[in-house]
């Protein structure tokens, strides 16, 4: 199924398959680009204090390094996963 469009304009799609097909076969360099203002809402952060065994913190820091994260970001990520996905 071909989708006809003026050069540089992205058509409206009726389903995800048509959209995927269009972008699989279209050079996006030729599309018109426009500036858009996008706002990302940051979650409200709260400060907490937690006591953990020193050997756990050492293990957390090592795991964080492997992920390329600071250890506090790593702890936030792991807590978020546990709360939302139970994994």
Protein Blocks (a to p, Z undefined) as FASTA:
>chain_A
ZZdddehiacddfbfklmmmmmmmccfklpccddddddddddddddddddddfklmmmmm
mmmmmnopafklmmmmmmmmmmmnoZZ
